[in-house]
């Protein structure tokens, strides 16, 4: 008691305000009051006499103690408020008014806390109404005469205090004063640059006005929204902690109103989403995200409405707004919004952002944007969003599966294949392991889900380029996870082979050796071939090939993928016995190949070669048909003066046909090719060796000769008795091509290099090959060039 009295005297012995020792004494009394609340309050009450205004720090100490020891102070507040009211009316100094306003805020805050924890309170008969009269009278003083002050610090104390006082008002009086209070706050936004305390007070008033389902705020909702919405949409300095706190309080204001006026809030926000201003759309989506996260109860029956209202934002052009929309979608996922009708559209938006390329949106060079979002940043964030949905939000599992399968086949999602497949593989693998009922797919009911042939076609092609955005392993994982759903006979094969393929990719990634694309494709084509062997159903095999044919048009801008798809179709044709299917797809291959692309040309040629392995006559017949009908310029028009194609077009088609003959020879059955090579193949290509002007045609003729040489090599034929009578003619053509090429750095020239390789396959044994190649080189040059035979071969 003596210590408390000593602390009180230290404050009050001088009427002047001396923060150093008086502030320390105030803190001392507050600390003592946390343990001896009644004792300290009795000491402090002695200073609140009708004849004299207490010292500044006495008033401040009472306020601090009110929040420090709620249960000890609140029972004394009615008496204390009664003593303070006359003093407040007589207060003229701004610092005294400020401390009274601040202390009133602490009093009301402590009353709110006391009533919220009434079950633990020592006096359970205390009610809000016990203080309503005194608090309302105090409000009349501070929000009346005091509110006209120009002292900003006092203004902020008043708006904070009124916010807490509003909770203590009787409902009828709050309703009467609400318009005046809100107008006062809105005026403060215009007058004061620091909005934190204004927003804090506003939020408290809004909470009081919607408490217990009250609708007294109804006439003022639009006015409040029109005030806080632009403030939320304004840029925020994230390095400024006060600015961030203010921004969060502004968001809370809207969330508070949403509890009582959710329909009007949502309608207002949807109107703002149609704004042409990026900043407004961005801020509006941030509000929507905050409401989704913080207003679960009042939004329970509004989920489908919100999903529907956000559909118009799914085609948003701005990366910044897209990022905020993706953050809103992950919030909706956590709160089970995506299970509503239209939730799949939100998932599709995320997948679409996972597929964007690295091209950057335009920026104004003179106005760098610190909030700029690159395509790569947006894509990475959406990858993470999809991953979070899969791994941490259990309720989205049924949203993602099997829906994400719809994102496998469309070519627009090609760049998102790694993300989509990895998440699908996790879910499908889990369901398969648990033997879940919803693992199986009824393709007749789920009409939008691609059928097994479409999935196999797409996933094999995607696996063909495994390093594109690291999609190889995820695609293979998905193939394995979906094995039983694709065909019951291939599941065991996939479970055996696919882990080996994934290990191959892992080993290659950690190896110093260069990547061998051909070896990888050979492994995949071998898996495809074994898959067809396991099924043994001709209708299923030809159906898979037909599906692959339908996919060709999707890869017009992806030559590497189209190249591999051609090879896959060739494997299917090799396994199929359906003559009509084979004839149709030979036609399809030639009608879709881009003759200007060497990559596509190679894929087309290898497909013809694979087909020739089982259907040599059909492959040769198709090539003869193309030679006769497509490698000539036909007259069109009324007078026949127009041509259906240019000479360059004919040369490009010729390049494709010549290369096709080479692969047909290489892959044709050994027992047939020896009798057909001179009669059916060389007879067709021989006329084209002379007078070749187009470099592409020449180089593909050379490649064809090399392929023929490989096909007729004793190791390939597994015999040494075949006599190739046209060997010398082909060597002569190669020598002529070498002679006409520029002599400078001749061996570095691509045409000469190809011709040298072709000669190497035609001439054997190795020692003779080296001698001949070296001789050819020297006979075709006009100057002396020192090189070893090994260099010439290379």
KOLLUM-356196 format. One record per residue (C-alpha): residue in one letter; x, y, z; residue number from 1. Coordinates in steps of 0.05 Angstrom, whole numbers, plus 5000, padded with zeros to 4 digits. Each point is the difference from the previous one (the first is absolute). Layout:
BEGIN
[a,[X,Y,Z],NUM]
...
END
This chain:
BEGIN
[x,[5000,5000,5000],1]
[x,[5056,5047,5016],2]
[x,[5034,4985,4934],3]
[x,[4935,5015,4963],4]
[x,[4992,5065,5038],5]
[x,[5072,5019,4985],6]
[x,[4990,4988,4926],7]
[x,[4937,5042,5000],8]
[x,[5035,5057,5035],9]
[x,[5057,4999,4951],10]
[x,[4950,5015,4945],11]
[x,[4957,5052,5034],12]
[x,[5050,5041,5040],13]
[x,[5012,5044,4939],14]
[x,[4944,5026,4956],15]
[x,[5048,5004,4941],16]
[x,[5008,4940,4954],17]
[x,[5069,4970,5006],18]
[x,[4999,4935,4959],19]
[x,[5067,4973,5027],20]
[x,[4983,4987,5072],21]
[x,[4925,5007,4997],22]
[x,[4997,4950,4943],23]
[x,[5043,4952,5040],24]
[x,[4954,5008,5061],25]
[x,[4940,4986,4955],26]
[x,[5031,4936,4974],27]
[x,[5017,4980,5072],28]
[x,[4927,5009,5022],29]
[x,[4975,4961,4939],30]
[x,[5048,4943,5017],31]
[x,[4977,5000,5072],32]
[x,[4928,5002,4977],33]
[x,[5008,4935,4962],34]
[x,[5006,4965,5068],35]
[x,[4966,5049,5047],36]
[x,[4946,5030,4956],37]
[x,[4950,5021,5054],38]
[x,[5055,5033,5042],39]
[x,[5026,5041,4942],40]
[x,[4930,5019,4977],41]
[x,[4982,5025,5070],42]
[x,[5063,5044,5000],43]
[x,[4987,5028,4930],44]
[x,[4926,5014,5014],45]
[x,[5021,5049,5054],46]
[x,[5028,5045,4945],47]
[x,[4933,5005,4964],48]
[x,[4966,5052,5043],49]
[x,[4947,5049,4975],50]
[x,[5043,5060,5014],51]
[x,[5063,4984,4961],52]
[x,[5019,4966,4936],53]
[x,[5048,4942,5012],54]
[x,[5072,5002,4975],55]
[x,[5012,4978,4928],56]
[x,[5037,4937,5022],57]
[x,[4947,4982,5052],58]
[x,[4948,4997,4945],59]
[x,[5047,4961,4954],60]
[x,[5017,4951,5056],61]
[x,[4926,4984,5010],62]
[x,[4993,4985,4926],63]
[x,[5061,4956,4999],64]
[x,[4978,4963,5061],65]
[x,[4931,4988,4969],66]
[x,[5031,4958,4945],67]
[x,[5053,4969,5047],68]
[x,[4951,4974,5053],69]
[x,[4930,4999,4970],70]
[x,[4966,4961,5056],71]
[x,[5024,5049,5055],72]
[x,[4987,5065,4962],73]
[x,[4933,4990,4965],74]
[x,[4959,4995,5065],75]
[x,[5025,5070,5017],76]
[x,[4987,5031,4932],77]
[x,[4929,5024,5010],78]
[x,[5022,5040,5060],79]
[x,[5062,5024,4964],80]
[x,[4962,5021,4937],81]
[x,[4951,5039,5044],82]
[x,[5059,5039,5029],83]
[x,[5033,5011,4933],84]
[x,[4942,5029,4961],85]
[x,[4999,5069,5034],86]
[x,[5076,5004,4993],87]
[x,[4996,4985,4926],88]
[x,[4951,5056,4989],89]
[x,[5047,5049,5035],90]
[x,[5063,4975,4964],91]
[x,[5030,5054,4954],92]
[x,[5070,4976,4986],93]
[x,[5010,4953,4941],94]
[x,[5047,4954,5037],95]
[x,[4949,4989,5056],96]
[x,[4945,4989,4949],97]
[x,[5046,4951,4965],98]
[x,[5014,4959,5063],99]
[x,[4925,4999,5018],100]
[x,[4982,4975,4930],101]
[x,[5055,4948,5001],102]
[x,[4979,4977,5070],103]
[x,[4927,4995,4979],104]
[x,[5022,4954,4943],105]
[x,[5037,4955,5050],106]
[x,[4939,5000,5047],107]
[x,[4953,4977,4945],108]
[x,[5050,4950,4975],109]
[x,[5005,4970,5070],110]
[x,[4924,4998,5007],111]
[x,[4995,4962,4934],112]
[x,[5054,4950,5024],113]
[x,[4967,4992,5068],114]
[x,[4932,4984,4970],115]
[x,[5032,4952,4950],116]
[x,[5030,4961,5058],117]
[x,[4943,5008,5049],118]
[x,[5002,4927,5020],119]
[x,[5069,5011,5031],120]
[x,[4985,5068,5029],121]
[x,[4994,5010,5076],122]
[x,[4935,5039,4992],123]
[x,[4954,4967,4951],124]
[x,[4942,5049,5007],125]
[x,[5035,5056,4962],126]
[x,[4966,5018,4934],127]
[x,[5014,5046,4942],128]
[x,[4939,5041,5017],129]
[x,[5032,5019,5067],130]
[x,[5049,5045,4963],131]
[x,[4958,5021,4939],132]
[x,[4975,5066,5029],133]
[x,[5068,5025,5023],134]
[x,[5036,4978,4937],135]
[x,[4948,5034,4956],136]
[x,[5007,5064,5039],137]
[x,[5075,4997,4992],138]
[x,[4990,4989,4925],139]
[x,[4959,5063,4998],140]
[x,[5059,5039,5028],141]
[x,[5057,4972,4958],142]
[x,[4962,4993,4934],143]
[x,[4967,5067,5009],144]
[x,[5043,5060,5020],145]
[x,[5066,4962,5001],146]
[x,[4992,4972,4929],147]
[x,[5008,5070,4972],148]
[x,[5072,5004,5022],149]
[x,[5055,5008,4949],150]
[x,[5049,4959,5042],151]
[x,[5009,4936,4960],152]
[x,[5023,4959,5058],153]
[x,[4936,5016,5039],154]
[x,[4957,4986,4939],155]
[x,[5031,4930,4994],156]
[x,[4988,4987,5073],157]
[x,[4927,5020,4993],158]
[x,[4986,4955,4940],159]
[x,[5033,4941,5035],160]
[x,[4960,5013,5064],161]
[x,[4933,5007,4964],162]
[x,[5013,4933,4965],163]
[x,[5004,4964,5067],164]
[x,[4945,5042,5031],165]
[x,[4951,4979,4945],166]
[x,[5001,4929,5030],167]
[x,[4974,5027,5066],168]
[x,[4944,5043,4971],169]
[x,[4928,4977,5004],170]
[x,[4978,4975,4932],171]
[x,[4949,5056,4991],172]
[x,[5049,5055,5015],173]
[x,[5054,4969,4955],174]
[x,[4949,4997,4944],175]
[x,[4984,5073,5009],176]
[x,[5073,5021,5001],177]
[x,[5028,4952,4948],178]
[x,[4993,5046,4940],179]
[x,[5034,5057,5037],180]
[x,[5057,4954,5023],181]
[x,[5012,4971,4931],182]
[x,[5000,5068,4968],183]
[x,[5050,5023,5052],184]
[x,[5046,4942,4984],185]
[x,[4995,5012,4925],186]
[x,[5018,5073,5010],187]
[x,[5061,4978,5040],188]
[x,[5024,4958,4941],189]
[x,[5003,5064,4960],190]
[x,[5034,5042,5054],191]
[x,[5051,4953,5028],192]
[x,[5056,4964,4962],193]
[x,[5007,4943,5050],194]
[x,[4938,4958,4994],195]
[x,[5016,4945,5049],196]
[x,[4964,5026,5062],197]
[x,[4942,5026,4957],198]
[x,[4992,4931,4969],199]
[x,[5007,4966,5068],200]
[x,[4944,5043,5028],201]
[x,[4957,4991,4938],202]
[x,[5007,4925,5004],203]
[x,[4979,5000,5073],204]
[x,[4938,5042,4983],205]
[x,[4982,4953,4943],206]
[x,[5007,4939,5045],207]
[x,[4954,5033,5052],208]
[x,[4949,5018,4947],209]
[x,[4993,4928,4973],210]
[x,[5003,4966,5068],211]
[x,[4943,4952,5015],212]
[x,[4976,5003,4928],213]
[x,[4982,5073,5003],214]
[x,[4985,5035,4933],215]
[x,[5011,5072,5024],216]
[x,[5059,5006,4952],217]
[x,[4956,4988,4940],218]
[x,[4993,5073,4978],219]
[x,[5075,5011,5005],220]
[x,[5029,4938,4966],221]
[x,[5010,5032,4932],222]
[x,[5033,5061,5030],223]
[x,[5049,4959,5040],224]
[x,[5016,4955,4941],225]
[x,[5012,5059,4954],226]
[x,[5048,5028,5052],227]
[x,[5042,4939,5018],228]
[x,[5002,4966,4932],229]
[x,[5045,5052,4966],230]
[x,[5045,5000,5061],231]
[x,[5008,4924,4995],232]
[x,[5014,5005,4926],233]
[x,[5055,5051,5010],234]
[x,[5072,4974,4997],235]
[x,[5028,4978,5067],236]
[x,[5072,5011,5022],237]
[x,[5016,4930,5026],238]
[x,[5062,5027,5035],239]
[x,[4956,5045,5044],240]
[x,[4972,4960,5057],241]
[x,[4948,5053,5017],242]
[x,[4975,5001,4929],243]
[x,[4992,4925,5000],244]
[x,[4961,5003,5066],245]
[x,[4955,5054,4971],246]
[x,[4988,4958,4938],247]
[x,[4981,4939,5040],248]
[x,[4952,5041,5043],249]
[x,[4967,5027,4936],250]
[x,[4990,4928,4976],251]
[x,[4970,4983,5068],252]
[x,[4950,5057,4993],253]
[x,[4972,4967,4937],254]
[x,[5000,4931,5033],255]
[x,[4961,5028,5059],256]
[x,[4947,5029,4954],257]
[x,[4997,4935,4962],258]
[x,[4975,4964,5062],259]
[x,[4935,5040,4997],260]
[x,[4996,5021,4928],261]
[x,[5034,4946,4960],262]
[x,[4955,5006,4938],263]
[x,[5013,5075,4993],264]
[x,[5075,4992,5012],265]
[x,[5006,4945,4947],266]
[x,[4958,5040,4951],267]
[x,[5043,5061,5011],268]
[x,[5064,4961,4990],269]
[x,[4976,4966,4936],270]
[x,[4985,5068,4970],271]
[x,[5070,5023,5016],272]
[x,[5030,4939,4967],273]
[x,[4974,5026,4934],274]
[x,[5041,5064,5008],275]
[x,[5051,5017,4946],276]
[x,[5050,5019,5055],277]
[x,[5050,4946,5016],278]
[x,[5010,5029,5070],279]
[x,[4925,4996,5015],280]
[x,[4994,4928,4976],281]
[x,[5061,4981,5040],282]
[x,[4974,5031,5064],283]
[x,[4931,4972,4990],284]
[x,[5027,4929,4994],285]
[x,[5041,5011,5063],286]
[x,[4936,5019,5037],287]
[x,[4966,4938,4972],288]
[x,[5058,4956,5023],289]
[x,[4996,5031,5070],290]
[x,[4925,4989,5004],291]
[x,[5008,4927,4979],292]
[x,[5052,4989,5054],293]
[x,[4967,5038,5057],294]
[x,[4925,4995,4988],295]
[x,[4989,4925,4994],296]
[x,[4934,4999,5038],297]
[x,[4965,5056,4965],298]
[x,[5025,4977,4931],299]
[x,[4978,4928,5007],300]
[x,[4939,5010,4955],301]
[x,[5037,5049,4954],302]
[x,[5053,4953,4974],303]
[x,[4968,4985,4933],304]
[x,[4984,5074,4991],305]
[x,[5073,5018,5010],306]
[x,[5023,4945,4953],307]
[x,[4953,5026,4947],308]
[x,[5020,5072,5009],309]
[x,[5074,4985,4992],310]
[x,[4990,4966,4932],311]
[x,[5007,5066,4964],312]
[x,[5069,5010,5032],313]
[x,[5028,4935,4972],314]
[x,[5021,5034,4935],315]
[x,[5036,5056,5037],316]
[x,[5059,5027,4959],317]
[x,[5041,5029,5058],318]
[x,[5052,4956,5034],319]
[x,[4992,5038,5065],320]
[x,[4925,4988,5001],321]
[x,[5010,4928,4978],322]
[x,[5046,4989,5059],323]
[x,[4948,5028,5048],324]
[x,[4946,4958,4968],325]
[x,[5043,4937,5009],326]
[x,[5009,5019,5074],327]
[x,[4925,5009,5006],328]
[x,[4989,4931,4968],329]
[x,[5046,4965,5050],330]
[x,[4962,5035,5056],331]
[x,[4935,4975,4970],332]
[x,[5029,4930,4995],333]
[x,[5015,5001,5075],334]
[x,[4928,5019,5015],335]
[x,[4967,4948,4953],336]
[x,[4977,5050,4948],337]
[x,[5027,4960,4941],338]
[x,[4952,4943,5013],339]
[x,[4945,5045,4975],340]
[x,[4977,5001,4928],341]
[x,[5052,5038,4960],342]
[x,[5056,4984,5048],343]
[x,[5035,4962,4944],344]
[x,[5006,5065,4962],345]
[x,[5042,5028,5056],346]
[x,[5046,4939,4996],347]
[x,[5004,5008,4925],348]
[x,[5022,5072,5009],349]
[x,[5058,4978,5044],350]
[x,[5020,4946,4950],351]
[x,[4999,5052,4944],352]
[x,[5048,5044,5038],353]
[x,[5046,4940,5010],354]
[x,[5004,4995,4924],355]
[x,[5020,5072,4984],356]
[x,[5067,5010,4966],357]
[x,[5058,5045,5022],358]
[x,[4981,5059,4956],359]
[x,[4994,5060,5045],360]
[x,[4941,5049,5001],361]
[x,[5017,5070,4977],362]
[x,[5024,5051,5051],363]
[x,[5007,5074,4993],364]
[x,[5074,5014,5001],365]
[x,[4991,5069,5031],366]
[x,[4956,4973,5056],367]
[x,[5029,4937,5030],368]
[x,[4948,4963,5041],369]
[x,[5026,4971,5066],370]
[x,[4939,4953,5001],371]
[x,[5014,4974,4930],372]
[x,[4986,4925,4994],373]
[x,[5038,4962,4946],374]
[x,[4972,4940,4964],375]
[x,[5050,4956,5034],376]
[x,[4979,5025,5069],377]
[x,[4927,4990,4984],378]
[x,[5012,4930,4973],379]
[x,[5041,4980,5060],380]
[x,[4947,5025,5048],381]
[x,[4944,4962,4963],382]
[x,[5043,4937,5000],383]
[x,[5004,5007,5076],384]
[x,[4925,5014,5005],385]
[x,[4984,4935,4963],386]
[x,[5050,4963,5043],387]
[x,[4969,5027,5064],388]
[x,[4931,4979,4977],389]
[x,[5025,4930,4988],390]
[x,[5042,4989,5062],391]
[x,[4970,5043,5056],392]
[x,[4927,5012,4986],393]
[x,[4963,4934,5006],394]
[x,[4933,5027,4976],395]
[x,[5028,5018,4931],396]
[x,[5020,4929,4983],397]
[x,[4932,4985,4970],398]
[x,[5003,5067,4963],399]
[x,[5067,4985,4967],400]
[x,[4987,4926,4985],401]
[x,[4979,4982,4949],402]
[x,[4990,5071,4974],403]
[x,[5074,5013,4987],404]
[x,[4999,4944,4949],405]
[x,[4960,5049,4956],406]
[x,[5063,5043,4998],407]
[x,[5045,4945,4973],408]
[x,[4981,4998,4926],409]
[x,[4986,5073,4979],410]
[x,[5063,5029,4970],411]
[x,[4990,5066,5036],412]
[x,[5021,4966,5065],413]
[x,[5064,4970,4971],414]
[x,[5046,5044,5041],415]
[x,[4963,4982,5064],416]
[x,[5008,4925,4988],417]
[x,[5053,4991,5054],418]
[x,[4957,5032,5055],419]
[x,[4934,4968,4978],420]
[x,[5030,4930,4994],421]
[x,[5039,5003,5066],422]
[x,[4937,5020,5039],423]
[x,[4956,4950,4964],424]
[x,[5052,4946,5012],425]
[x,[4999,5014,5075],426]
[x,[4924,4996,5005],427]
[x,[4990,4942,4951],428]
[x,[5058,4961,5031],429]
[x,[4971,5010,5070],430]
[x,[4931,4978,4978],431]
[x,[5028,4940,4963],432]
[x,[5041,4979,5061],433]
[x,[4940,5006,5046],434]
[x,[4955,4966,4949],435]
[x,[4952,5058,5007],436]
[x,[4932,4995,4967],437]
[x,[5007,5066,4965],438]
[x,[5066,4979,4967],439]
[x,[4963,4964,4944],440]
[x,[4973,5044,4944],441]
[x,[4935,4989,4963],442]
[x,[5017,5032,4934],443]
[x,[4928,4996,4977],444]
[x,[4977,5044,5057],445]
[x,[5062,5045,5003],446]
[x,[4993,5021,4928],447]
[x,[5051,5056,5004],448]
[x,[5055,4955,5025],449]
[x,[5046,4976,4943],450]
[x,[4993,4927,4984],451]
[x,[5060,4954,5011],452]
[x,[5026,5003,4927],453]
[x,[5001,5076,5005],454]
[x,[5037,4999,5066],455]
[x,[5051,4949,4976],456]
[x,[5012,5039,4936],457]
[x,[5010,5066,5036],458]
[x,[5043,4974,5057],459]
[x,[5046,4960,4955],460]
[x,[5012,5061,4957],461]
[x,[5012,5044,5061],462]
[x,[5050,4949,5027],463]
[x,[5036,5003,4934],464]
[x,[5030,5068,5020],465]
[x,[5013,4987,5074],466]
[x,[5043,5061,5013],467]
[x,[4947,5051,4980],468]
[x,[4984,5032,5067],469]
[x,[5023,4934,5031],470]
[x,[4936,4965,4981],471]
[x,[5031,4931,4986],472]
[x,[4995,4969,5069],473]
[x,[4930,5029,5018],474]
[x,[4972,4975,4934],475]
[x,[5028,4931,5011],476]
[x,[4974,5000,5072],477]
[x,[4930,5016,4975],478]
[x,[5003,4946,4947],479]
[x,[5017,4949,5054],480]
[x,[4947,5027,5049],481]
[x,[4946,4996,4946],482]
[x,[5023,4932,4974],483]
[x,[4939,4958,5020],484]
[x,[4953,5055,4974],485]
[x,[5034,5002,4932],486]
[x,[4995,4925,4987],487]
[x,[4999,4942,5049],488]
[x,[5052,4962,4960],489]
[x,[5054,5054,5001],490]
[x,[5002,5016,5074],491]
[x,[5051,4948,5018],492]
[x,[5044,5020,4941],493]
[x,[4998,5073,5021],494]
[x,[5016,4983,5073],495]
[x,[5061,4962,4977],496]
[x,[5028,5044,4945],497]
[x,[4982,5071,5020],498]
[x,[5042,5001,5064],499]
[x,[5060,4981,4957],500]
[x,[4986,5057,4952],501]
[x,[4996,5049,5058],502]
[x,[5065,4974,5027],503]
[x,[5031,5010,4931],504]
[x,[4979,5073,5003],505]
[x,[5028,5009,5070],506]
[x,[5066,4968,4980],507]
[x,[5005,5043,4938],508]
[x,[4987,5063,5040],509]
[x,[5059,4986,5045],510]
[x,[5046,4978,4944],511]
[x,[5053,5040,4964],512]
[x,[4984,4964,4935],513]
[x,[4960,5038,4948],514]
[x,[4926,4982,4995],515]
[x,[4984,4948,4947],516]
[x,[4931,5017,4974],517]
[x,[4999,4941,4951],518]
[x,[5014,4949,5055],519]
[x,[4944,5029,5043],520]
[x,[4950,4999,4943],521]
[x,[5019,4928,4984],522]
[x,[4984,4980,5072],523]
[x,[4932,5034,4997],524]
[x,[4983,4970,4932],525]
[x,[5020,4932,5027],526]
[x,[4952,5010,5058],527]
[x,[4945,5020,4951],528]
[x,[5014,4938,4958],529]
[x,[4997,4955,5062],530]
[x,[4936,5034,5021],531]
[x,[4968,4982,4934],532]
[x,[5026,4929,5007],533]
[x,[4967,4994,5069],534]
[x,[4932,5023,4976],535]
[x,[4995,4957,4937],536]
[x,[4933,5031,4982],537]
[x,[5001,5026,4929],538]
[x,[4942,5048,5011],539]
[x,[5035,5030,5060],540]
[x,[5066,5005,4962],541]
[x,[4970,5034,4939],542]
[x,[4958,5044,5047],543]
[x,[5064,5024,5034],544]
[x,[5031,5015,4932],545]
[x,[4938,5038,4978],546]
[x,[5004,5042,5064],547]
[x,[5073,5015,4986],548]
[x,[4981,5022,4930],549]
[x,[4949,5048,5029],550]
[x,[5055,5031,5043],551]
[x,[5045,5017,4941],552]
[x,[4966,5067,4988],553]
[x,[5015,5021,5072],554]
[x,[5075,5001,4990],555]
[x,[5007,5047,4941],556]
[x,[5043,5047,5041],557]
[x,[5037,4943,5037],558]
[x,[5043,4965,4947],559]
[x,[5038,4956,5050],560]
[x,[4935,4974,5031],561]
[x,[4969,4989,4931],562]
[x,[5063,4963,4978],563]
[x,[4992,4951,5057],564]
[x,[4925,4993,4989],565]
[x,[5013,4979,4928],566]
[x,[5047,4946,5027],567]
[x,[4947,4976,5049],568]
[x,[4949,4995,4943],569]
[x,[5052,4961,4961],570]
[x,[5007,4950,5058],571]
[x,[4924,4992,5002],572]
[x,[4997,4989,4925],573]
[x,[5055,4948,5006],574]
[x,[4959,4962,5052],575]
[x,[4932,5008,4966],576]
[x,[4969,4952,4951],577]
[x,[4944,5047,4980],578]
[x,[5016,5018,4928],579]
[x,[4950,5056,4996],580]
[x,[5029,5032,5063],581]
[x,[5070,4995,4972],582]
[x,[4980,5030,4932],583]
[x,[4962,5057,5034],584]
[x,[5059,5018,5045],585]
[x,[5051,4996,4945],586]
[x,[4958,5052,4965],587]
[x,[4992,5040,5065],588]
[x,[5075,5001,5013],589]
[x,[5015,5029,4931],590]
[x,[4943,5050,5003],591]
[x,[5022,5028,5067],592]
[x,[5076,5001,4994],593]
[x,[5031,5069,4992],594]
[x,[5049,4990,4943],595]
[x,[5038,5063,5020],596]
[x,[5020,4968,5066],597]
[x,[5057,4949,5001],598]
[x,[4978,4978,5070],599]
[x,[4930,4983,4976],600]
[x,[5028,4969,4937],601]
[x,[5042,4953,5041],602]
[x,[4941,4979,5043],603]
[x,[4957,4988,4939],604]
[x,[5055,4958,4967],605]
[x,[5013,4957,5061],606]
[x,[4925,4988,5007],607]
[x,[5000,4975,4928],608]
[x,[5059,4956,5017],609]
[x,[4966,4970,5061],610]
[x,[4938,4986,4958],611]
[x,[5044,4967,4947],612]
[x,[5025,4951,5052],613]
[x,[4933,4964,4996],614]
[x,[4967,5031,4938],615]
[x,[5056,5012,4950],616]
[x,[4957,4999,4938],617]
[x,[4950,5050,5028],618]
[x,[5056,5048,5020],619]
[x,[5034,4995,4931],620]
[x,[4933,5008,4965],621]
[x,[4986,5064,5040],622]
[x,[5068,5029,4982],623]
[x,[4991,4984,4926],624]
[x,[4932,5034,5003],625]
[x,[5029,5063,5032],626]
[x,[5057,4999,4948],627]
[x,[4951,4998,4942],628]
[x,[4948,5048,5026],629]
[x,[5032,5049,5049],630]
[x,[5069,5009,4971],631]
[x,[4975,5034,4937],632]
[x,[4969,5068,4989],633]
[x,[4929,4994,4974],634]
[x,[4966,5053,4958],635]
[x,[4939,5034,5029],636]
[x,[4955,5057,4980],637]
[x,[4956,5010,4939],638]
[x,[5057,5003,4949],639]
[x,[5047,4955,5039],640]
[x,[5049,5058,5011],641]
[x,[5003,4992,5076],642]
[x,[5038,4946,5037],643]
[x,[4976,4967,5064],644]
[x,[5068,5005,5033],645]
[x,[5067,5034,4990],646]
[x,[5063,4966,4979],647]
[x,[5027,5009,5070],648]
[x,[4939,4963,5027],649]
[x,[5015,4942,4954],650]
[x,[5073,4998,5023],651]
[x,[4979,4998,5073],652]
[x,[4952,4942,4987],653]
[x,[5055,4965,4962],654]
[x,[5045,5007,5061],655]
[x,[4948,4966,5044],656]
[x,[4987,4943,4950],657]
[x,[5074,4986,4990],658]
[x,[5013,4995,5075],659]
[x,[4939,4955,5008],660]
[x,[5030,4951,4949],661]
[x,[5063,4998,5043],662]
[x,[4963,4982,5064],663]
[x,[4954,4951,4964],664]
[x,[5063,4964,4976],665]
[x,[5031,5001,5069],666]
[x,[4940,4972,5037],667]
[x,[4972,4953,4947],668]
[x,[5002,4925,5014],669]
[x,[5069,4972,4985],670]
[x,[4972,4944,4958],671]
[x,[4963,5049,4955],672]
[x,[5044,5060,4992],673]
[x,[5055,4966,4961],674]
[x,[4951,4984,4944],675]
[x,[4965,5068,5002],676]
[x,[5056,5050,5010],677]
[x,[5021,5004,4927],678]
[x,[4933,4987,4968],679]
[x,[4953,5042,5044],680]
[x,[5044,5050,5036],681]
[x,[5061,5019,4959],682]
[x,[4958,5000,4937],683]
[x,[4959,5057,5032],684]
[x,[5057,5041,5029],685]
[x,[5054,4992,4946],686]
[x,[4969,5052,4953],687]
[x,[5007,5053,5054],688]
[x,[5075,4996,5013],689]
[x,[5018,5041,4938],690]
[x,[4994,5076,4994],691]
[x,[4981,5011,5072],692]
[x,[4995,5075,5014],693]
[x,[4965,5000,5067],694]
[x,[5048,4988,5059],695]
[x,[4945,4967,5041],696]
[x,[4985,4949,4946],697]
[x,[5074,4985,4992],698]
[x,[5012,4990,5074],699]
[x,[4940,4955,5008],700]
[x,[5021,4959,4939],701]
[x,[5067,4991,5034],702]
[x,[4966,4980,5065],703]
[x,[4959,4950,4960],704]
[x,[5063,4970,4970],705]
[x,[5030,4992,5070],706]
[x,[4937,4966,5025],707]
[x,[5001,4953,4940],708]
[x,[5073,4985,5015],709]
[x,[4982,4982,5072],710]
[x,[4941,4958,4978],711]
[x,[5045,4959,4952],712]
[x,[5059,4994,5046],713]
[x,[5017,4927,5014],714]
[x,[4991,5011,5075],715]
[x,[4929,5023,4988],716]
[x,[4983,4947,4948],717]
[x,[5036,4947,5042],718]
[x,[5028,4973,4935],719]
[x,[5061,5013,4956],720]
[x,[4975,4972,4935],721]
[x,[4956,5059,4977],722]
[x,[5029,5035,4939],723]
[x,[4979,5072,4996],724]
[x,[5010,5018,4926],725]
[x,[4982,5074,5008],726]
[x,[5052,5014,5053],727]
[x,[5049,5031,4951],728]
[x,[4946,5045,4971],729]
[x,[4982,5027,5069],730]
[x,[5073,5011,5017],731]
[x,[5007,5039,4934],732]
[x,[4942,5045,5019],733]
[x,[5031,5014,5067],734]
[x,[5067,5016,4968],735]
[x,[4967,5048,4952],736]
[x,[4965,5036,5057],737]
[x,[5066,5007,5037],738]
[x,[5035,5028,4937],739]
[x,[4950,5055,4988],740]
[x,[5002,5026,5072],741]
[x,[5045,5060,5018],742]
[x,[5072,4978,5013],743]
[x,[5013,5046,5058],744]
[x,[4993,4963,5066],745]
[x,[4965,4947,4959],746]
[x,[4997,4946,5054],747]
[x,[4963,5048,5045],748]
[x,[4945,5011,4950],749]
[x,[4936,4963,5019],750]
[x,[4987,4970,4931],751]
[x,[5071,4973,4995],752]
[x,[4997,4973,5071],753]
[x,[4935,4964,4984],754]
[x,[5028,4972,4935],755]
[x,[5062,4975,5035],756]
[x,[4957,4964,5051],757]
[x,[4959,4969,4943],758]
[x,[5063,4976,4966],759]
[x,[5023,4970,5066],760]
[x,[4938,4956,5003],761]
[x,[5007,4978,4927],762]
[x,[5074,4981,5003],763]
[x,[5026,4946,5045],764]
[x,[5042,4972,5033],765]
[x,[5023,5059,5042],766]
[x,[5070,5005,4971],767]
[x,[4974,5003,4929],768]
[x,[4948,5052,5021],769]
[x,[5054,5046,5029],770]
[x,[5044,4992,4939],771]
[x,[4943,5014,4952],772]
[x,[4974,5060,5038],773]
[x,[5069,5030,5004],774]
[x,[5010,4989,4926],775]
[x,[4933,5031,4982],776]
[x,[5017,5061,5040],777]
[x,[5066,5012,4966],778]
[x,[4974,4986,4931],779]
[x,[4945,5053,5008],780]
[x,[5044,5057,5024],781]
[x,[5043,5049,4962],782]
[x,[5051,5012,5054],783]
[x,[5041,4960,5049],784]
[x,[4969,4990,5069],785]
[x,[5037,4960,5053],786]
[x,[4955,4954,5041],787]
[x,[4999,4930,5028],788]
[x,[4951,4949,4973],789]
[x,[4964,4998,5067],790]
[x,[4987,5075,4996],791]
[x,[4972,4992,4930],792]
[x,[4951,4948,5024],793]
[x,[4976,5044,5057],794]
END
